[in-house]
Amino acid sequence: MKKLDGKVAVVTASTKGIGLATAELLAENGAVVYLAARNEVLANEAISDIAAKGGVAKFVYFNAREEETFTSMIETVVTNEEKIDILVNNYGGTDVQVDKDLMNGDSDSFFRIVEDNLKSVYLPCKAAIPHMIKNGGGSIVNISTIGSVVPDISRMAYCVSKAAINSLTENIATQYAKDHIRCNAVLPGLIATKAAISNMSQDFIQSFLHHVPLNRMGLPDDIAKAVLFFASDDSSYVTGHHLEVAGGYGMPTPQYAEYSQMRELVKN
């Protein structure tokens, strides 16, 4: 028997990167997984790949620019499956051209980014929880970021929105534990998605890794495995938790980066 046999899961923004890896792993473990996405063509490619490996996945429309889909995707899944057991709120976005520090960032964009990211978690949870209560429980996993707990020099709106999602996670966990609903958050560090790699120079990546004790970028599958833990009964006594999956970034003394660079120089 697989960990998620008989479960119905929804994963937002799941046609690539962390979302896709998560959908694939949940399906591999027996869940019927709905890929909540905007691009049905990409979703269907992923669905075919999942089916070829023996999993079951389906498409449901979700668009971060269309707020009504935050709720309608949940209602569509419940209409089709008569329940929802697992909700993974993976969507989160920013615009690095305007999301900068306090003085240089665009104020209107700051509030738009915070609102979009927070609503993309708040509204799906609000729609899903009544169905989870009716079903006797469920698991919600919110994808946050290590930047929500380690202050950044830029991307202020993104980091603030994810910090708010951390708090939302704790509040949902507290308010609905009585209904056997667990809510946890995964905080990724630097993850080697195509989008991340294409937007970062090798110099930046190397500099960043000097602060990561495990000395590598994470993989989408590293995050997917953390989500599986929270989605399954392996974490049946865990709720309101923020799990950092960041290779130890932000943990050691600030002098660690200097030590790491010196060690690299000696090795070379």
C-alpha positions as CSV (number, residue, x, y, z in Angstrom):
1,M,0.0,0.0,0.0
2,K,1.3,3.5,-0.9
3,K,1.4,6.4,1.5
4,L,-1.3,8.4,-0.3
5,D,-3.7,5.7,-1.6
6,G,-7.2,7.0,-1.8
7,K,-6.2,10.6,-1.4
8,V,-7.1,13.5,-3.6
9,A,-4.5,16.3,-3.9
10,V,-4.3,19.7,-5.6
11,V,-1.0,21.3,-6.4
12,T,-0.9,24.9,-7.7
13,A,1.5,26.1,-10.3
14,S,2.5,22.6,-11.0
15,T,3.6,22.3,-14.6
16,K,7.3,22.9,-13.8
17,G,9.9,23.2,-11.1
18,I,8.9,22.5,-7.5
19,G,5.2,22.2,-8.3
20,L,5.8,19.6,-11.0
21,A,8.2,17.6,-8.9
22,T,5.6,17.6,-6.1
23,A,2.8,16.5,-8.3
24,E,4.8,13.7,-9.6
25,L,5.9,12.4,-6.2
26,L,2.4,12.6,-4.7
27,A,1.0,10.7,-7.7
28,E,3.8,8.1,-7.4
29,N,2.7,7.6,-3.8
30,G,-0.9,6.8,-4.8
31,A,-2.7,10.2,-4.8
32,V,-5.0,11.4,-7.5
33,V,-3.3,14.7,-8.2
34,Y,-4.8,17.7,-9.8
35,L,-2.3,20.0,-11.5
36,A,-3.8,23.4,-10.9
37,A,-2.3,25.5,-13.7
38,R,-2.9,28.1,-16.4
39,N,-1.3,26.2,-19.3
40,E,-3.4,23.1,-20.1
41,V,-0.9,22.0,-22.8
42,L,2.0,21.8,-20.4
43,A,-0.2,20.2,-17.8
44,N,-1.3,17.5,-20.1
45,E,2.3,16.7,-21.0
46,A,3.0,16.3,-17.3
47,I,-0.2,14.2,-16.8
48,S,0.9,11.9,-19.6
49,D,4.3,11.4,-18.0
50,I,2.7,10.7,-14.7
51,A,0.3,8.2,-16.3
52,A,3.2,6.4,-18.0
53,K,4.7,5.8,-14.6
54,G,1.5,4.4,-13.2
55,G,0.1,7.5,-11.5
56,V,-3.1,9.4,-11.9
57,A,-3.1,13.1,-12.6
58,K,-5.7,15.6,-13.9
59,F,-5.9,19.2,-14.9
60,V,-7.8,22.0,-13.2
61,Y,-7.6,25.6,-14.3
62,F,-5.8,28.0,-12.0
63,N,-4.5,31.5,-13.0
64,A,-2.8,33.8,-10.5
65,R,-4.2,36.8,-12.5
66,E,-7.8,35.5,-12.1
67,E,-8.6,35.5,-8.4
68,E,-11.9,33.6,-8.9
69,T,-9.9,30.5,-9.9
70,F,-8.4,30.3,-6.4
71,T,-11.8,29.1,-5.3
72,S,-13.2,27.6,-8.5
73,M,-10.4,25.1,-8.8
74,I,-11.3,23.7,-5.3
75,E,-15.0,23.5,-6.2
76,T,-14.2,21.8,-9.5
77,V,-12.0,19.1,-7.8
78,V,-14.7,18.5,-5.1
79,T,-17.4,18.2,-7.8
80,N,-15.3,15.6,-9.7
81,E,-13.9,13.6,-6.7
82,E,-16.4,14.4,-3.9
83,K,-13.6,15.4,-1.6
84,I,-10.1,17.0,-1.3
85,D,-7.5,15.6,1.1
86,I,-4.3,17.5,0.3
87,L,-3.8,21.1,-0.8
88,V,-0.3,22.3,-1.8
89,N,-0.2,26.0,-2.3
90,N,2.9,26.2,-4.4
91,Y,2.3,29.4,-6.3
92,G,4.3,32.5,-5.5
93,G,5.7,35.3,-7.6
94,T,7.5,38.6,-7.8
95,D,9.0,41.0,-10.3
96,V,12.7,41.6,-9.5
97,Q,12.6,44.7,-11.7
98,V,10.4,46.5,-9.2
99,D,10.6,44.3,-6.1
100,K,13.7,45.8,-4.5
101,D,14.6,47.3,-1.2
102,L,12.3,49.8,0.7
103,M,13.5,53.0,-0.9
104,N,14.1,51.7,-4.5
105,G,11.2,49.3,-4.8
106,D,7.9,50.4,-6.4
107,S,5.2,50.9,-3.7
108,D,2.2,49.9,-5.8
109,S,4.0,46.8,-6.9
110,F,4.9,46.0,-3.3
111,F,1.3,45.8,-2.3
112,R,0.2,44.0,-5.4
113,I,2.8,41.3,-5.0
114,V,2.0,40.9,-1.3
115,E,-1.7,40.7,-2.0
116,D,-1.4,38.3,-4.9
117,N,0.9,35.9,-3.0
118,L,-1.2,36.0,0.2
119,K,-4.5,35.6,-1.6
120,S,-3.2,32.6,-3.6
121,V,-2.9,30.7,-0.3
122,Y,-5.7,32.3,1.8
123,L,-8.5,31.8,-0.7
124,P,-7.7,28.2,-1.7
125,C,-7.5,27.3,2.1
126,K,-10.8,29.1,2.8
127,A,-12.4,27.1,0.0
128,A,-10.9,23.7,0.8
129,I,-11.2,23.6,4.6
130,P,-15.0,23.2,4.8
131,H,-14.7,20.1,2.5
132,M,-11.8,18.8,4.5
133,I,-13.9,19.1,7.7
134,K,-16.7,17.3,6.0
135,N,-14.3,14.5,5.0
136,G,-12.9,14.2,8.5
137,G,-9.6,16.0,8.0
138,G,-6.8,16.9,5.6
139,S,-3.4,18.3,5.1
140,I,-2.4,21.7,3.7
141,V,1.2,22.5,2.7
142,N,2.2,26.0,1.9
143,I,5.4,26.7,0.0
144,S,7.2,29.6,1.6
145,T,10.9,30.6,1.3
146,I,14.0,30.8,3.5
147,G,13.8,34.5,2.7
148,S,10.7,34.7,5.0
149,V,12.9,34.1,8.0
150,V,16.3,35.3,6.8
151,P,16.0,39.0,5.8
152,D,17.1,39.8,2.2
153,I,18.7,42.8,0.6
154,S,16.1,42.8,-2.1
155,R,12.7,41.1,-3.1
156,M,11.1,42.8,-0.1
157,A,7.5,42.2,-1.2
158,Y,8.1,38.6,-1.9
159,C,9.8,38.0,1.5
160,V,7.1,39.9,3.4
161,S,4.3,38.0,1.6
162,K,5.9,34.7,2.5
163,A,6.4,35.7,6.1
164,A,2.7,36.5,6.2
165,I,2.0,33.0,4.7
166,N,4.1,31.5,7.6
167,S,1.8,33.2,10.1
168,L,-1.3,32.2,8.1
169,T,0.0,28.6,8.3
170,E,0.3,28.7,12.1
171,N,-3.2,30.3,12.5
172,I,-4.9,27.7,10.3
173,A,-3.0,25.0,12.1
174,T,-4.3,26.3,15.4
175,Q,-7.8,27.0,14.4
176,Y,-8.5,23.7,12.6
177,A,-6.5,21.1,14.5
178,K,-9.8,20.2,16.2
179,D,-11.1,19.2,12.8
180,H,-8.1,17.0,12.1
181,I,-6.7,19.4,9.6
182,R,-3.0,19.9,9.6
183,C,-1.3,22.9,8.0
184,N,2.5,23.2,7.6
185,A,5.0,25.2,5.5
186,V,8.1,24.3,3.6
187,L,10.7,27.0,3.2
188,P,13.0,26.3,0.2
189,G,16.4,27.8,-0.1
190,L,18.2,28.2,-3.5
191,I,16.6,25.6,-5.7
192,A,18.0,24.6,-9.1
193,T,14.9,25.2,-11.2
194,K,15.3,26.4,-14.8
195,A,13.7,29.7,-13.8
196,A,16.2,30.3,-11.0
197,I,19.3,29.3,-12.9
198,S,18.4,31.4,-15.9
199,N,18.0,34.5,-13.7
200,M,21.2,34.1,-11.7
201,S,24.8,34.5,-12.7
202,Q,27.4,31.9,-11.8
203,D,29.2,34.4,-9.6
204,F,26.0,35.0,-7.6
205,I,25.3,31.3,-7.2
206,Q,28.9,30.6,-6.1
207,S,28.7,33.5,-3.7
208,F,25.4,32.2,-2.3
209,L,26.7,28.7,-1.8
210,H,29.5,30.0,0.4
211,H,26.7,30.5,3.0
212,V,25.2,27.0,2.5
213,P,26.9,24.4,4.7
214,L,25.7,21.5,2.4
215,N,27.4,23.4,-0.5
216,R,25.0,22.8,-3.2
217,M,21.8,24.1,-4.7
218,G,18.7,22.2,-3.8
219,L,16.7,20.2,-6.3
220,P,12.9,20.4,-6.8
221,D,12.7,16.8,-5.6
222,D,14.2,17.9,-2.2
223,I,11.1,20.1,-1.7
224,A,8.7,17.5,-3.1
225,K,10.0,15.0,-0.5
226,A,9.3,17.5,2.3
227,V,5.8,18.1,0.9
228,L,5.2,14.3,0.8
229,F,6.2,14.1,4.5
230,F,3.6,16.7,5.4
231,A,0.9,15.3,3.1
232,S,1.2,11.8,4.5
233,D,0.5,10.2,7.8
234,D,4.3,10.2,8.4
235,S,3.7,13.7,9.9
236,S,0.3,12.9,11.6
237,Y,1.5,14.6,14.8
238,V,3.0,17.7,13.2
239,T,1.1,20.9,12.5
240,G,2.0,24.6,12.3
241,H,5.6,23.7,11.5
242,H,8.0,25.6,9.2
243,L,10.4,23.2,7.7
244,E,13.5,24.9,6.2
245,V,14.8,22.9,3.2
246,A,17.8,25.2,2.4
247,G,21.0,23.2,3.0
248,G,21.6,25.0,6.3
249,Y,21.5,28.5,4.8
250,G,21.2,31.1,7.6
251,M,22.1,28.7,10.3
252,P,25.9,29.1,11.0
253,T,27.9,32.0,12.2
254,P,28.3,34.9,9.7
255,Q,32.0,34.0,9.6
256,Y,31.1,30.7,7.9
257,A,31.2,32.2,4.5
258,E,34.7,33.5,5.0
259,Y,35.8,30.1,6.2
260,S,34.2,28.5,3.2
261,Q,36.0,30.8,0.8
262,M,39.3,30.3,2.5
263,R,38.9,26.5,2.4
264,E,38.1,26.7,-1.3
265,L,41.2,28.8,-2.0
266,V,43.4,26.3,-0.1
267,K,41.9,23.4,-2.0
268,N,42.6,25.1,-5.4
